[in-house]
Amino acid sequence: MEVVKDYDVHIDNKKRVTLRGAKYQYYNVREYENGCIMLEPRELTTPEMISKKTLRDMDQAVHNFRLGKVSEPIDLSDF
């Protein structure tokens, strides 16, 4: 594998490291006992489908609503 960037960093007072010119916003971090740290880029995506459990919960919520099983109205006038 070819090295694209090679630079030294330091940890600040809050134990943070700054990546210069990072191509991704999110990284998965693995820290090993020997002090090595592995960063793997992650891209957050929206799921292609809704899970069966979520659909079942949504159906149950609509069913409860139609039966009148609802909570008391929430007063949002303070906001």
Secondary structure, DSSP 8 states (H G I E B T S, - for coil): ------------TTS----TT-S-SEEEEEE-TTS-EEEEEE-----SS--HHHHHHHHHHHHHHHHT--------TT-
